């Protein structure tokens, strides 16, 4: 099967992947896999690329790595032709591309399973699975957790996937963003109706009731005015002063990389769990590879 959107999975399927990831994290993969994973990244990546490659190796697979900068794309080869060729070299493909819908197109033309490693501002389903795995691992549950999602919610593909998964599992969600960078209202309404969720929306950095604070960066490249981008970035930087009234057991997560949206001194706080979160990327992506190959 392919994994292009978090909508491709129901709650039972996600529970199965999370359970498998728990086994992987404990060093108990149920099955080793032969074969080759191809990582096709048409834009930069550290965590997604390397964690998928590490996951493949830990499952007993090999991997081949595609870079657009050193490929025949530079000669004018099309995306479709590239996918058709590489699907003959590997058993599963992980695609990251700056254009929305590219992963779905890749799945349509590939003869092998395709996993979306992020397509533009659209979806990043494997990151969402890592996120809810981390929350459940640390907090013991997702249901009724107060989760505040902070930053540029309009353009962050991570948020498009995560808010859907959180609502599916019964979390209480608060969306905090600068004005003009709110999550698409149509998506919010869809999720509220589908999962009977209540989603709060606001524009100030107050999260006193939060159990989880999930922070993504302000995407300054989306701003026409660089001075406005700088102002918003400074306004939405999470600092220790924002933690004064926070719950003692609040955890701070981020998809990373973090630029300046989280003050450096928070890194040493026991609330900062984003590096641990990044490390969970390997067992979760092991479970995802196993799942798409076994379906």
C-alpha positions in Angstrom: 0.0 0.0 0.0 1.0 3.7 -0.2 1.0 6.2 2.6 0.4 9.6 1.1 -1.9 11.3 3.6 -2.8 10.7 7.2 -6.3 10.2 5.8 -5.1 7.0 4.2 -5.2 5.4 7.7 -8.0 4.8 10.1 -7.6 4.7 13.9 -7.2 0.9 14.0 -4.4 1.0 11.4 -2.6 3.8 13.3 -2.8 1.9 16.5 -1.3 -1.1 14.8 1.6 1.1 13.5 2.2 2.6 16.9 2.2 -0.8 18.6 4.7 -2.0 16.0 6.8 1.1 16.6 6.9 0.3 20.3 8.3 -3.1 19.5 10.8 -1.6 17.2 11.9 0.9 19.9 12.4 -2.0 22.3 14.6 -3.8 19.7 12.0 -6.4 18.8 11.2 -6.1 15.1 8.7 -8.8 14.3 10.1 -9.5 10.9 13.3 -8.6 8.9 12.8 -7.5 5.3 14.9 -8.1 2.3 14.9 -5.5 -0.5 15.8 -1.9 -1.1 14.3 1.4 0.0 14.8 4.4 -2.3 14.8 7.9 -0.7 13.9 10.5 -3.4 14.3 14.0 -2.0 13.7 16.9 -4.3 14.3 19.4 -1.4 16.6 19.4 1.6 16.1 17.1 4.5 18.0 15.8 7.5 15.7 13.9 9.9 13.3 12.4 7.4 15.9 11.2 4.9 18.4 9.8 7.5 15.8 8.2 9.8 14.2 6.4 6.8 17.6 5.2 5.7 18.5 4.1 9.3 15.0 2.4 9.6 15.7 0.4 6.4 19.1 -0.8 7.6 17.7 -1.8 11.0 15.0 -3.8 9.2 17.7 -5.7 7.3 17.1 -3.7 4.0 19.5 -1.7 1.9 18.8 1.8 0.6 19.6 3.8 -2.5 19.6 7.6 -2.3 18.4 10.0 -5.0 19.4 13.6 -5.1 17.8 16.0 -7.6 20.9 18.1 -7.7 23.0 15.3 -9.1 20.4 13.5 -11.2 19.0 13.6 -14.7 16.4 16.0 -13.5 19.1 18.6 -14.3 19.1 17.4 -17.9 15.3 17.8 -18.1 14.0 14.4 -17.2 10.5 14.6 -15.8 9.4 13.7 -12.3 7.1 10.9 -13.7 9.9 9.3 -15.7 12.2 9.5 -12.7 9.7 7.7 -10.5 9.0 5.0 -13.2 12.7 4.3 -13.5 13.5 4.2 -9.8 10.5 2.0 -9.0 12.4 -0.7 -11.0 15.4 -0.3 -8.7 13.7 -0.5 -5.3 10.9 -2.2 -3.3 9.6 0.9 -1.6 10.0 4.7 -2.4 10.0 7.6 0.0 9.4 10.9 -1.8 9.8 14.4 -0.7 8.9 17.2 -3.1 8.1 20.9 -2.9 5.0 20.6 -5.0 1.7 19.6 -3.3 0.3 16.4 -4.8 3.6 15.2 -6.0 3.7 12.1 -3.7 0.2 11.1 -4.9 1.3 11.4 -8.5 4.4 9.4 -7.7 2.2 6.7 -6.2 0.0 6.7 -9.3 2.9 5.9 -11.6 5.1 3.7 -9.4 4.7 0.0 -9.4 6.0 -0.1 -5.8 4.7 1.3 -2.5 5.2 5.0 -2.0 5.6 6.9 1.3 5.1 10.6 1.4 8.1 12.3 3.1 6.4 15.7 2.7 4.8 17.3 -0.3 4.9 21.1 -0.2 2.6 22.6 2.4 0.2 19.6 2.0 0.9 16.5 4.1 3.6 14.9 6.2 1.9 11.8 7.5 5.0 10.0 8.9 5.9 13.0 11.0 2.4 13.1 12.5 2.8 9.4 13.4 6.1 10.2 15.1 4.4 13.1 17.0 1.5 11.1 18.4 3.9 8.2 19.2 6.0 10.6 21.2 3.0 12.1 23.0 1.7 8.7 23.9 5.2 7.5 24.9 5.7 10.4 27.3 2.2 11.1 28.5 0.8 7.6 28.3 -2.2 8.7 26.2 -3.5 11.0 23.5 -7.2 11.2 24.5 -8.1 14.4 26.4 -4.5 15.7 26.3 -4.5 19.5 25.9 -2.3 20.1 22.9 -1.4 23.6 21.7 -0.1 23.9 18.1 1.9 27.1 17.7 3.5 28.9 14.7 2.8 29.2 11.0 -0.2 26.8 10.8 -1.2 28.0 7.3 1.9 26.7 5.5 3.2 23.9 7.8 2.6 20.5 6.2 3.3 18.9 9.6 0.3 20.7 11.1 -2.0 19.6 8.3 -1.4 16.0 9.2 -1.0 16.3 13.0 -4.2 18.2 13.8 -6.2 15.4 11.9 -4.5 12.6 13.9 -4.9 14.4 17.2 -8.6 14.9 16.6 -9.0 11.2 15.6 -7.5 10.2 19.0 -9.6 12.6 21.0 -7.1 15.3 22.0 -8.2 18.8 23.0 -6.6 21.1 20.4 -5.7 24.8 20.6 -4.4 26.5 17.5 -2.1 29.5 18.2 -0.8 31.5 15.2 -0.1 35.0 14.1 -3.0 36.7 12.3 -3.1 35.6 8.7 -1.2 32.4 9.4 -4.1 30.4 10.8 -4.9 26.9 9.8 -7.4 26.7 6.9 -10.8 27.2 8.4 -12.3 24.6 6.0 -9.9 22.0 7.3 -10.8 22.9 10.9 -14.5 22.6 10.3 -14.0 19.3 8.5 -12.1 17.8 11.4 -14.5 19.2 14.0 -17.4 17.6 12.1 -15.7 14.3 11.4 -14.4 13.6 14.9 -16.8 15.7 17.0 -13.8 17.7 18.1 -13.7 21.1 19.7 -10.8 23.2 18.3 -9.9 26.5 19.9 -8.2 29.2 17.8 -6.3 32.2 19.1 -3.4 34.6 18.3 -1.6 35.0 21.6 1.1 32.9 23.3 -0.9 31.8 26.3 -0.9 28.0 26.9 -1.3 27.7 30.6 -3.5 24.6 30.3 -1.4 22.8 27.7 0.0 19.4 28.3 1.9 19.5 25.0 3.2 22.6 23.2 4.0 21.8 19.6 6.0 24.5 17.9 6.7 25.0 14.2 8.7 27.8 12.6 7.3 31.0 11.1 8.1 30.6 7.4 9.6 34.0 6.6 10.0 33.1 2.9 6.2 33.4 2.6 6.3 37.1 3.6 6.4 39.8 1.0 7.8 42.2 3.6 11.0 40.9 5.4 10.6 43.4 8.3 7.1 42.1 8.9 8.5 38.5 8.9 11.1 39.5 11.4 8.5 41.2 13.7 6.3 38.1 13.6 9.2 35.7 14.2 10.3 37.7 17.3 6.7 37.9 18.6 6.2 34.2 18.3 9.5 33.0 19.7 8.9 30.7 22.7 10.9 32.0 25.7 11.2 30.9 29.3 9.0 33.8 30.3 6.1 32.1 28.5 6.7 29.1 30.8 6.0 30.9 34.1 2.4 29.7 34.4 2.8 26.5 32.3 2.1 23.1 33.8 5.1 21.5 35.5 4.9 18.5 33.3 4.4 20.4 30.0 6.4 19.0 27.2 7.6 21.0 24.2 7.8 19.3 20.8 8.9 20.4 17.4 9.3 18.7 14.0 12.7 20.4 13.7 14.8 22.1 12.4 14.2 24.9 14.9 15.7 28.2 13.8 14.8 30.8 16.3 11.2 29.9 17.2 12.3 28.3 20.4 14.9 30.2 22.7 18.1 28.2 23.1 17.9 28.2 26.9 14.7 26.0 26.7 16.9 23.2 25.2 18.3 22.5 28.7 14.8 22.5 30.2 13.2 19.2 31.2 10.2 20.4 29.2 12.2 20.2 25.9 11.6 16.8 24.4 12.1 17.5 20.7 15.4 15.7 20.4 13.9 12.6 21.9 11.0 13.1 19.5 13.4 13.1 16.6 15.0 9.9 17.7 11.6 8.2 17.7 11.6 8.8 14.0 13.6 5.6 13.5 11.3 3.0 15.2 8.2 4.7 13.9 9.5 4.7 10.3 10.6 1.1 10.7 7.0 0.3 11.6 5.7 2.3 8.6 8.0 0.5 6.2 7.0 -2.8 7.6 3.3 -1.8 7.4 3.4 -0.8 3.7 5.4 -3.8 2.7 3.1 -6.3 4.5 -0.2 -4.9 3.2 
